[in-house]
Amino acid sequence: MPSEHESRIVIQGVEIALGFPDEFSFQWIGQKDPLDQLLASWLVIDKDDLPLNPRLVGKPGVGKTTMAYSAAKMLNKQVYIYQCTMDTRPEDLLIMPVIDMSGGIRYVASSLVTAMIRGGVCILDEANRMSEKAWASLAPLLDTRRYIESVVAGLKVSAHPDFRICVTMNDDASTFEIPEYIHSRLQPQIHLDFPEAEEERRILRENLPFIDEHIVDYVVRFLQRAHSHNESYTIRDGINIARFAAKRMKSLGSNPANRENLLREAISMTLGDEALPHVL
């Protein structure tokens, strides 16, 4: 197996270029139970045991990818994030042929296959946007076989024993039902809900340490009221609202009397006027 610094590997006589890990300053501040559940699912407790392939489910913006990234970093693992779309093809997920400068063909491993080879963590983000054909290419990886077959490169690649995977899935109407044979391979299901008020306050402070407390309190009150009415507004929306409001106040040199109007404006311009009834 290659070290984390090697950019190429030869498998069955075929040279494969590897990708690079994703490096972010993500830190999980939310609920502890889902984080513990994710870490437990990746645990191997016996020489005959295998890690599970958890799926993180929740509304867009509740922190699924952040939590998975943070969990992987807690295990001192490299993290590779693959953004899934409805156009994702099997070769996109696995190994792609590309034309090099000399006009020849070379093969490039996806984030997923790079993580498999290096023993890192792959996060398939928004995985329920993929078609069944893309899912089918992952079936042997997600069961006890733990390998992929690249038709393009004519290779079978086995996963490093330290390889871990999880998928995030948005709980909304813009996604597809995943095939049952894949559904049974993606267990356990870990559900992320909206954060409590204090968690949202901490997340805002962590992401926007430069904004004043009045903005933080206003946005948290708005989000908590929206949650109580089953609206889908998330902490990601709250961060955008707070950031824009702070920018407007800075650019206008606003005095405290104008703050409320600028905060309402930020909510309206971020989420639309339909969000304003949840402003206290």
N, C-alpha and C positions, 0 to 999 in steps of 0.2 A: 504494500500500500504506500502511496506517496506521502511525503510530509506535507504540512500545511503550506510550505513555501514553494513546492513544486507545482509548475503550471501545466505539465503534460505527463501522461502515463501511457504505456503501451499495454494493450490488452489483446491477447490472441494475435499478436503481430500487427495490430492496428493502433496507430498513435492517436490519442484523444487529448484535445486541449481542455483544460479544466477552468472553471469559472472562479470568481473571487467572492469571499464571504461579504455579507452586508454588515456594515458597522454603523450603529446609531447610538444615540444617548438615551434610548428608551429605558424607563424605569417603571415597574408596576407599583401603583399606589393603591389600587382598588381592593376588592374583596380577597381575603386570604384563602377561603375554602376552595374556590376554583383553581387557584395556583397550586395548592397542595394536591388536589385531585390530578392535575396535569403531571406534576412531578411523579406522583405514585404510578401513573399509567406508563411512564417511561422506565420505571424501575425494573431491574432483572434480579429475581430473588433466588435463582437456582441455575445450575449449569444447563438444565433442560428447559429453562424458562425463556420466553421472548418478550420484548417490549410490546405494548399495545400501540394502536394507531388512533389516538383520540381526535375527536372533532369538537371544535369550539363553536357554539351556536349562540347567536344573539343579534340584536338590531345593529345596523351599521353604526360604527362610531363608539361602541361601548368598550373598546380596548382589547379585542380578541388577539389581534396581531401583536400588540404591545405586551400582553401577558405571555404569549408563547415565546416571544423574543427574550423577555426577561427571564423566563424559566430556563431557557437554553443557556443563557449567560450565567445563571446560578450554578450550572453544571460545568462551566468553563468550556463550552462547546462553541465552535464556529456555527454561524447561522446563515442559511441560504433561503431567501424568500422568493417564491415564484408567484407572480400575479396571474391568476387564471382568468380567462375570458371565454365567451361563447365560441370564439374562433380558435381556441387552443387545439392543436393537432397532436397526435401521439409523438411525432418527431420533435415538436416543440418541447414536450415534457421530457424527452429522453436525450437523443443525440442528433444534432443537426449537421448535414453536409454543407460546407461553404466553399466558395472558390477563393483560393489564395492568390497572391500577387503573380505567381508564375503560371496561373491558369489551371493548376491542379486542384484536386479535391482534398480538403482536410475536414476532420470531424471535431465538433465542439460539443462538450457535455453541457447539459442544462444545469440549472441550479440544483435540481433534484439529484441528478446523477453525480454531480460533483460532491454533494453532501453524502451520498451513498459511498463513494470511493474514499472520501477523507474521514468518514466517521463523524460527520457533523449532524446538525439538525436542519431539516427542510420544513419550511412552513408553506403549504399550498394555500395561498390567500384567496378568499372568495371562491372556494373550490366548487360550490354548487352552481357556478356559472358555466361549467364545462359540459360538453356533450358526452353521451355514452361511449362513443368511439374513443375519446381521450381517456375516460375512466378505464376502459377495457385494457389499455396498455399497462395499467398499474396493478391489475389484479394479482399477479404473482408476487409483486413486491409487498402487498398488504396482507399476505397470509404467511404460512410457515416457510414458504420457499424463499422469500426475501431476495428476489432478483428481478431484473427487467430484461426484456429482449428487444434489442433495436433492430428492426427490419432494415433500416437505412444503412447501418454500419455492419450488419450481419453478426452482431455480438450478443452474448449473454453476459450481463454484469451483475455480480452478486454484491449485496450490501455488506459493508464493514459491520462487525458485531456492535460497534458503538453508534451506528447510525440510528437516528430517531426521526420520526415524522409526526406532524399533526396538520390538520386542515382546519381552516376557518370557514364558517358558512353563515351568510347573512340570512336572518329570519325576515325576509320580505318577499314581495310578489314578483321581483325581477329575476328570480333564480329558477333553476330546474330541479325536478325531483331526481335524486341519484338512483342508479339501478340497485335493486335489492341485493344482488350479489356483492356489490361494493358497500352498500349500507351495513351489511353484517361484518364487513372487515374494518369499518371505522368505528371502533368502540374504545372507551366509553364516550357517551355524549356529555359534554360539559357545558352547561348553560350559563351565560353571563347576562346578568340583569343590569338595570340602571344603578349607578352608585348611590349610596346614601349621601345626605347633604354634606357631612363632614368630609367624606371621600372626594366629592366633587370640588369642595373648597381646596383640598390639598392638591388635587390634580391641576386646578387652575393656577395655584401658587407655584407649583413645580414647573409648569409650562410657560407661565407669564410672570416671572418674579418681579418684573418692572412695573406692573400696574398697581393702582392703589386699592385699598381694601373696599372702598365703596363700590367699585366696579365688580369686584369678586362677589360681594354679598348680593348685589342686585342680580347678577347672572345666576347665582346658585338658587336664589328664591324663585326666579323665573323657571329654571329647569325643574325644580322640585314640584312646582305647581303644575307644569306640563306633564310630568310623570304621573301625578295623581289623577290626571284626566286621560291617561293612556295615550298621550301623544308620543311620537317616535323621536322627538328631539333629544340629542345626545350631548355628552360632554364635549365631543368634537365641535358641535354647533356652538356650545357655550364658549369654547376657546376662540372661535372665529368672531363671535359677537363681542367678547371682551377685548380682543385685539383691535377690532375695527373701532370700537367706541374709544379706546385709549388713543388711537391714532387721530381720531376726529378731535378729541379734546386737546391733544397736543398741537395739532395744526391750527386750531381756532383760538388757542389760548383761552379756552372756555372757563368761565367762573362757575362756582358751584350751582348757581341758579339754573344754568343750562344743562346740567349733567343728565337730569331725568329725560329731557327731550332727546339728547344725543344717544342715550342708552336705548330708548324706544326706537329711534331711527335705526340704530345698529341691529336691533332684533328684526325690524321690518325689512331692512335691506339684505339681511342674511337668510331669513326664513319666510319672508312674505308677511303681508298684513294679517293673514289668518292666524299668526302666532300671537298677535297683540292681546287677545282676550286673556292670555295667561300672564300678562304683566300685572303685578299688584299695584 
